[in-house]
């Protein structure tokens, strides 16, 4: 009998900061006190779709923040992409956002996160204390499948198969 192995691959990318479009949007958003979580542009059947996800440190993003972001982005890109119809979506990251890029750990410093550690073969929940280019440090962590708690743990990004913001629905 051939054993079946689950092969986890790192789902996190490290490309957001390399994108010129991301950097442009991030510069615009920082001018109004927002941080860019994600910025993408794509073409589909004559329409240029722009998707931007923004975050406000220490507070929840409200509709006024989203309107300010929209009103700053849309006029600029409707001129830049004058030859196409523009579809712009500006949104907040949501309560349980799946983290897609390692850069998002720095954006969400201070928030709770749930990561699947390949080396521990379990989910680890903790608060993002800090991160650098290669790892994230979680404070007050809990290894779910091993029922183990600790003060601090550092996970290399290469060890994280997937991660999402953790939100506790119960008090």
C-alpha distance (Angstrom), angle and dihedral (degrees) to the residues before:
residue distance angle dihedral
X1 . . .
X2 3.81 . .
X3 3.80 114.1 .
X4 3.76 116.8 -124.7
X5 3.78 115.9 -131.8
X6 3.73 127.1 -167.8
X7 3.77 107.7 -133.9
X8 3.78 112.6 -153.7
X9 3.73 118.0 -162.8
X10 3.73 124.4 -168.5
X11 3.78 106.3 -93.6
X12 3.81 92.9 -170.1
X13 3.78 119.4 97.5
X14 3.77 127.8 -156.3
X15 3.79 99.9 -153.3
X16 3.83 107.7 95.1
X17 3.79 94.8 94.1
X18 3.82 90.4 49.3
X19 3.80 92.6 60.7
X20 3.80 114.6 97.2
X21 3.82 89.4 -155.2
X22 3.81 91.5 54.2
X23 3.82 91.1 49.8
X24 3.82 91.9 49.9
X25 3.80 92.7 50.4
X26 3.81 92.1 43.7
X27 3.81 90.4 54.2
X28 3.81 90.7 51.0
X29 3.81 93.0 47.2
X30 3.80 94.6 47.5
X31 3.82 88.0 58.0
X32 3.83 89.0 64.4
X33 3.80 96.9 40.1
X34 3.81 98.8 -98.0
X35 3.79 131.6 119.8
X36 3.77 122.4 -137.5
X37 3.78 114.1 -125.1
X38 3.79 97.3 173.8
X39 3.79 135.9 -0.1
X40 3.77 124.5 179.1
X41 3.77 137.7 162.8
X42 3.80 127.1 -162.8
X43 3.79 139.0 168.3
X44 3.77 123.7 -129.3
X45 3.81 126.4 169.1
X46 3.79 96.3 -27.6
X47 3.79 95.0 -42.4
X48 3.76 125.1 107.2
X49 3.81 109.5 -144.7
X50 3.77 118.1 -157.0
X51 3.80 119.8 -169.3
X52 3.80 120.9 -171.6
X53 3.80 127.5 177.2
X54 3.82 115.8 -165.5
X55 3.79 135.1 -170.6
X56 3.80 134.3 -165.0
X57 3.79 117.2 -148.3
X58 3.78 114.8 -122.2
X59 3.80 94.4 4.6
X60 3.76 141.0 61.0
X61 3.80 117.6 -100.9
X62 3.80 109.5 -109.2
X63 3.80 133.0 -165.1
X64 3.81 91.8 -94.5
X65 3.82 89.8 57.8
X66 3.80 91.0 48.8
X67 3.82 91.3 48.1
X68 3.83 91.7 50.3
X69 3.81 90.4 49.9
X70 3.80 92.1 47.5
X71 3.81 92.6 47.8
X72 3.79 90.6 50.8
X73 3.82 97.2 45.9
X74 3.81 103.0 38.4
X75 3.83 100.8 58.9
X76 3.81 91.9 46.2
X77 3.79 96.3 50.3
X78 3.81 95.2 38.7
X79 3.83 85.4 63.7
X80 3.81 94.9 41.7
X81 3.82 92.0 48.1
X82 3.82 96.2 35.2
X83 3.83 90.9 143.7
X84 3.83 92.7 63.4
X85 3.77 140.2 51.0
X86 3.80 110.0 -104.2
X87 3.79 124.5 -137.7
X88 3.81 111.6 -173.1
X89 3.79 125.9 -171.8
X90 3.80 118.9 -175.3
X91 3.79 116.8 -178.5
X92 3.78 145.2 157.5
X93 3.81 120.1 -106.2
X94 3.80 93.9 -109.3
X95 3.78 129.1 -133.2
X96 3.80 97.7 -76.0
X97 3.79 104.5 28.9
X98 3.78 117.6 172.9
X99 3.79 106.0 -126.5
X100 3.78 110.3 -126.8
X101 3.80 104.5 175.8
X102 3.81 131.9 38.5
X103 3.81 88.5 -125.4
X104 3.81 88.9 69.4
X105 3.81 90.6 70.0
X106 3.82 88.8 65.9
X107 3.82 91.3 46.9
X108 3.81 91.4 52.3
X109 3.82 98.1 43.3
X110 3.81 107.1 150.1
X111 3.82 94.0 29.0
X112 3.80 126.2 108.8
X113 3.79 115.8 -105.8
X114 3.79 136.2 -174.3
X115 3.83 115.2 -145.8
X116 3.78 131.0 -178.8
X117 3.80 108.0 -134.6
X118 3.79 113.2 -152.8
X119 3.81 94.0 -160.9
X120 3.83 93.1 50.1
X121 3.82 93.5 37.0
X122 3.79 90.9 -139.1
X123 3.77 144.9 85.8
X124 3.78 116.9 -91.2
X125 3.80 119.3 -159.4
X126 3.79 121.8 -164.4
X127 3.78 146.3 124.8
X128 3.80 117.2 -82.1
X129 3.81 103.4 -113.8
X130 3.80 98.3 170.7
X131 3.77 143.5 -29.3
X132 3.76 139.1 -162.7
X133 3.79 133.1 -172.8
X134 3.79 94.3 -69.1
X135 3.81 110.0 27.6
X136 3.79 148.3 18.6
X137 3.80 126.8 -134.3
X138 3.79 117.4 -144.4
X139 3.79 121.5 -162.0
X140 3.80 124.5 -152.4
X141 3.77 91.8 15.1
X142 3.79 130.4 -176.5
X143 3.82 124.5 -162.0
X144 3.79 101.0 -145.9
X145 3.81 103.0 -158.3
X146 3.80 93.7 39.9
X147 3.81 95.9 42.4
X148 3.79 89.8 -134.1
X149 3.80 125.2 145.8
X150 3.75 129.8 -165.5
X151 3.76 144.9 167.8
X152 3.82 99.8 -116.9
X153 3.80 139.2 -3.4
X154 3.80 131.8 -178.3
X155 3.80 117.7 -146.7
X156 3.80 121.5 -168.2
X157 3.80 110.8 -132.3
X158 3.80 88.4 -124.3
X159 3.84 88.0 63.0
X160 3.82 94.7 53.8
X161 3.81 112.8 91.0
X162 3.79 94.0 179.5
X163 3.77 139.5 -11.8
X164 3.78 139.0 -170.7
X165 3.76 138.8 177.1
X166 3.78 110.2 -90.8
X167 3.77 119.4 -135.3
X168 3.79 122.9 -177.6
X169 3.80 109.8 -142.6
X170 3.80 93.3 -168.8
X171 3.77 122.7 62.8
